Amino acid sequence: MKTLLSSRRLFSLGFLMLVATNIIVLSGVVSNRSGEPEAQMILTERELQLPYQIHKENSGLALRLTWRALGKEDDYSTYSDWRTPAWLNAEKLEGLGFNINKKPIPKEVFIVLEIDGAPYKEAVKRAAVALQITKSSFELNPGDKSLRGDFERAENRLKREHNKESRLFAIDAGLDSSKLRDKYGDKNRFLITKGVIGANFYHDKNKNKSSGYISRLSVSSIHVPLKHRQVFDSIIAREKSNENDFQAPRFEVKLAYGSQLEPWIVSVNAKE
């Protein structure tokens, strides 16, 4: 009897904890979505990607927020390191509270993401210049297989920039979201979210040098509610994989960020 009562108490306690957790989560959702959205932006499949694999036993679906950053590339010959933006220099790192005299510990800060702005246009320009360079070299030596490969990769790179790669770029970071919003006021163009930044410090020619990188966004997975599943289910049913690098985006999403900088899907439209 005691064992039975104990089991019932444990079950009741577990049930109450589950209810309490759900209440806390729902309260957070309501709080985040109350009032005017902090930002609202139209994104496509280029920025919100379907998962690589869809498991039939898992009814949930989440889109992966895809972003980039312009690196320190200046010769147009290779891809930029999208995790190491040129603006994340020593001065910026110090402003974010990193101390070069101590072992760097990654920290969460506020990151600004811009859609279809100057960084994206620069990425397209770099790809176009890289194509012209490789094309010229290949035309001078048409029998060189290595140069042919460079030319074809550069050609595909430019195609992806036009219809595949994300147009969402990390352009700034700070410790105060309000100050960042004052600086980047267009809520349809700039998202402010949380992310983790790290720093590498090293000595070069008796000088302390540093470079920063964006490790990850704190929230990079966007849950798809059941009421918005139809467009995605239709795409998944027609094509199990998304391996065509050059196809046009198949959907458009209105994404909102609330007072707690948590995102949610407002609407979804098919592009086909």
C-alpha positions as CSV (number, residue, x, y, z in Angstrom):
1,M,0.0,0.0,0.0
2,K,2.8,2.4,0.9
3,T,4.5,1.7,-2.3
4,L,1.3,2.4,-4.2
5,L,0.8,5.7,-2.4
6,S,4.4,6.6,-3.0
7,S,4.0,6.0,-6.7
8,R,0.9,8.1,-6.9
9,R,2.6,10.9,-5.1
10,L,5.5,10.8,-7.5
11,F,3.2,10.7,-10.4
12,S,1.2,13.7,-9.0
13,L,4.4,15.6,-8.4
14,G,5.7,14.9,-11.9
15,F,2.4,16.0,-13.3
16,L,2.4,19.2,-11.3
17,M,6.0,20.0,-12.4
18,L,5.0,19.4,-16.0
19,V,2.0,21.8,-15.7
20,A,4.2,24.4,-14.0
21,T,6.8,24.2,-16.7
22,N,4.2,24.6,-19.4
23,I,2.7,27.6,-17.6
24,I,6.2,29.2,-17.4
25,V,6.9,28.5,-21.1
26,L,3.5,29.8,-22.2
27,S,3.9,32.9,-20.0
28,G,7.2,33.6,-21.7
29,V,5.7,33.2,-25.1
30,V,2.9,35.6,-24.3
31,S,5.3,38.1,-22.8
32,N,7.6,37.9,-25.8
33,R,4.7,38.5,-28.3
34,S,2.9,41.2,-26.4
35,G,2.9,44.6,-28.0
36,E,4.5,45.6,-31.2
37,P,7.2,43.2,-32.5
38,E,10.8,44.3,-31.9
39,A,11.4,43.4,-35.6
40,Q,9.6,41.9,-38.5
41,M,11.2,40.7,-41.7
42,I,10.4,38.8,-44.8
43,L,12.8,35.9,-45.4
44,T,12.9,33.1,-47.9
45,E,14.3,29.6,-48.1
46,R,17.7,31.2,-48.6
47,E,17.6,32.4,-44.9
48,L,15.3,29.8,-43.4
49,Q,16.2,26.3,-44.5
50,L,14.4,23.1,-44.2
51,P,16.1,20.4,-42.1
52,Y,18.5,18.1,-44.0
53,Q,16.4,15.1,-43.0
54,I,12.7,14.8,-42.2
55,H,11.9,12.0,-39.8
56,K,8.4,10.5,-40.2
57,E,8.2,9.6,-36.6
58,N,8.8,13.2,-35.5
59,S,5.8,15.4,-36.3
60,G,7.7,18.6,-35.3
61,L,9.3,20.8,-37.9
62,A,11.8,23.6,-37.4
63,L,13.6,25.9,-39.9
64,R,17.3,26.7,-39.6
65,L,18.1,30.4,-39.6
66,T,21.0,30.8,-42.0
67,W,23.3,33.9,-41.9
68,R,26.7,35.0,-43.0
69,A,29.3,37.7,-42.4
70,L,31.9,39.3,-44.6
71,G,35.4,38.3,-43.7
72,K,38.7,40.0,-44.4
73,E,39.0,38.7,-47.9
74,D,40.4,41.4,-50.3
75,D,41.7,39.5,-53.3
76,Y,38.4,37.9,-54.3
77,S,40.1,34.5,-54.8
78,T,38.4,32.5,-52.0
79,Y,35.3,32.3,-49.9
80,S,35.1,34.6,-46.8
81,D,35.0,33.0,-43.4
82,W,31.4,33.7,-42.5
83,R,32.1,33.2,-38.8
84,T,34.9,35.8,-38.7
85,P,33.6,39.2,-39.8
86,A,36.0,42.0,-40.6
87,W,34.3,44.4,-38.3
88,L,34.9,42.1,-35.3
89,N,38.4,43.6,-34.7
90,A,40.5,44.3,-31.6
91,E,38.7,47.6,-30.9
92,K,35.3,45.9,-31.2
93,L,36.3,43.0,-28.9
94,E,37.5,45.4,-26.2
95,G,34.2,47.2,-26.5
96,L,32.4,43.9,-25.9
97,G,34.4,43.4,-22.7
98,F,37.2,41.0,-23.8
99,N,40.5,41.4,-22.0
100,I,43.6,40.4,-24.0
101,N,45.5,39.8,-20.8
102,K,43.2,36.9,-19.8
103,K,42.2,33.7,-21.4
104,P,39.3,34.6,-23.7
105,I,36.0,33.1,-22.7
106,P,33.1,33.2,-25.2
107,K,30.3,35.4,-24.2
108,E,26.7,36.1,-25.2
109,V,26.1,39.5,-26.7
110,F,23.5,41.2,-29.0
111,I,24.1,40.7,-32.7
112,V,22.7,42.8,-35.6
113,L,21.6,40.9,-38.7
114,E,20.9,42.8,-41.9
115,I,18.9,41.5,-44.9
116,D,19.8,42.3,-48.5
117,G,22.1,45.1,-47.5
118,A,25.6,46.3,-48.5
119,P,27.4,43.2,-47.2
120,Y,25.3,40.9,-49.4
121,K,25.9,43.1,-52.4
122,E,29.7,43.0,-51.6
123,A,29.5,39.2,-51.4
124,V,27.9,39.1,-54.9
125,K,30.6,41.5,-56.2
126,R,33.4,39.4,-54.8
127,A,31.9,36.3,-56.4
128,A,31.7,38.2,-59.8
129,V,35.3,39.4,-59.6
130,A,36.5,35.9,-58.7
131,L,34.7,34.5,-61.7
132,Q,36.3,37.1,-64.0
133,I,39.8,36.3,-62.6
134,T,39.4,32.5,-63.0
135,K,37.8,32.9,-66.4
136,S,40.7,35.0,-67.7
137,S,43.2,32.4,-66.4
138,F,41.3,29.5,-67.9
139,E,40.9,31.2,-71.3
140,L,44.7,31.6,-71.5
141,N,45.2,27.9,-70.6
142,P,42.1,26.1,-71.8
143,G,43.7,22.7,-71.5
144,D,44.5,23.1,-67.8
145,K,42.1,20.9,-65.8
146,S,42.9,22.7,-62.6
147,L,42.1,26.1,-64.0
148,R,38.9,24.6,-65.5
149,G,37.9,23.4,-62.1
150,D,38.6,26.9,-60.6
151,F,36.5,28.5,-63.3
152,E,33.5,26.1,-62.8
153,R,33.6,26.5,-59.0
154,A,33.7,30.3,-59.4
155,E,30.8,30.2,-61.9
156,N,28.7,28.1,-59.5
157,R,29.6,30.4,-56.6
158,L,28.2,33.4,-58.4
159,K,25.0,31.5,-59.3
160,R,24.5,30.5,-55.7
161,E,25.0,34.1,-54.6
162,H,22.1,35.2,-56.9
163,N,19.6,32.6,-55.8
164,K,20.8,30.2,-53.1
165,E,23.1,31.8,-50.4
166,S,21.6,33.7,-47.5
167,R,21.2,37.4,-47.8
168,L,21.2,37.8,-44.0
169,F,24.5,39.2,-42.7
170,A,25.9,39.8,-39.2
171,I,27.0,43.4,-39.3
172,D,27.5,44.5,-35.7
173,A,27.4,43.5,-32.1
174,G,27.0,45.2,-28.7
175,L,26.1,44.8,-25.0
176,D,23.0,47.0,-25.1
177,S,20.2,46.1,-27.5
178,S,18.5,49.5,-27.1
179,K,21.5,51.3,-28.3
180,L,21.8,49.0,-31.2
181,R,18.2,49.5,-32.1
182,D,18.7,53.3,-32.0
183,K,21.6,52.9,-34.4
184,Y,19.8,50.4,-36.7
185,G,16.2,51.7,-36.6
186,D,14.6,50.0,-39.6
187,K,12.8,47.0,-38.0
188,N,12.1,45.5,-41.4
189,R,15.7,45.4,-42.4
190,F,17.7,44.8,-39.2
191,L,17.2,42.0,-36.7
192,I,18.7,42.2,-33.2
193,T,19.2,38.8,-31.6
194,K,21.5,37.1,-29.1
195,G,24.6,35.2,-30.1
196,V,27.9,33.9,-28.7
197,I,31.1,35.6,-29.7
198,G,34.6,34.3,-29.0
199,A,38.1,35.8,-29.4
200,N,41.5,34.5,-30.3
201,F,44.5,36.4,-28.9
202,Y,48.0,35.8,-30.0
203,H,51.5,37.4,-30.2
204,D,52.9,38.5,-33.5
205,K,56.3,40.3,-33.7
206,N,56.1,41.2,-30.0
207,K,52.7,42.7,-30.4
208,N,49.4,41.5,-28.9
209,K,46.9,40.8,-31.7
210,S,43.3,39.5,-31.6
211,S,40.5,38.3,-33.9
212,G,36.9,37.7,-33.1
213,Y,34.4,35.1,-34.4
214,I,30.7,34.5,-34.0
215,S,30.3,31.0,-32.6
216,R,26.6,30.7,-33.0
217,L,23.3,32.5,-32.6
218,S,21.5,31.7,-29.3
219,V,18.3,30.9,-31.2
220,S,18.9,29.5,-34.7
221,S,16.0,27.1,-35.0
222,I,12.5,28.4,-35.8
223,H,9.6,26.2,-34.8
224,V,6.9,25.8,-37.5
225,P,3.4,25.8,-35.9
226,L,0.8,23.3,-37.3
227,K,-1.2,26.1,-38.9
228,H,1.8,26.9,-41.2
229,R,2.8,23.4,-42.0
230,Q,0.9,23.0,-45.3
231,V,3.4,24.8,-47.5
232,F,6.4,22.9,-46.1
233,D,4.6,19.5,-46.1
234,S,3.8,20.1,-49.8
235,I,7.5,20.8,-50.6
236,I,8.7,17.8,-48.6
237,A,6.2,15.5,-50.3
238,R,7.3,16.6,-53.8
239,E,11.0,16.6,-53.1
240,K,12.7,14.7,-50.3
241,S,16.0,16.5,-50.7
242,N,17.0,20.1,-51.5
243,E,20.1,19.4,-53.5
244,N,19.5,21.8,-56.4
245,D,21.9,24.7,-55.8
246,F,20.3,26.9,-58.4
247,Q,16.5,26.6,-57.9
248,A,14.6,29.6,-56.8
249,P,13.4,29.8,-53.2
250,R,10.2,27.8,-52.8
251,F,8.7,29.7,-49.8
252,E,8.5,33.1,-48.1
253,V,8.2,33.6,-44.4
254,K,7.2,36.6,-42.4
255,L,9.3,36.3,-39.2
256,A,8.8,38.4,-36.1
257,Y,11.0,39.0,-33.1
258,G,9.4,39.9,-29.8
259,S,10.4,41.9,-26.7
260,Q,12.6,39.1,-25.5
261,L,14.2,38.8,-28.9
262,E,12.6,35.4,-29.5
263,P,11.4,34.7,-33.0
264,W,8.1,33.3,-34.3
265,I,6.5,32.7,-37.7
266,V,3.7,35.2,-38.6
267,S,2.8,33.8,-42.0
268,V,4.1,31.5,-44.8
269,N,3.6,31.8,-48.6
270,A,4.6,29.4,-51.3
271,K,6.7,30.9,-54.0
272,E,5.9,28.4,-56.8
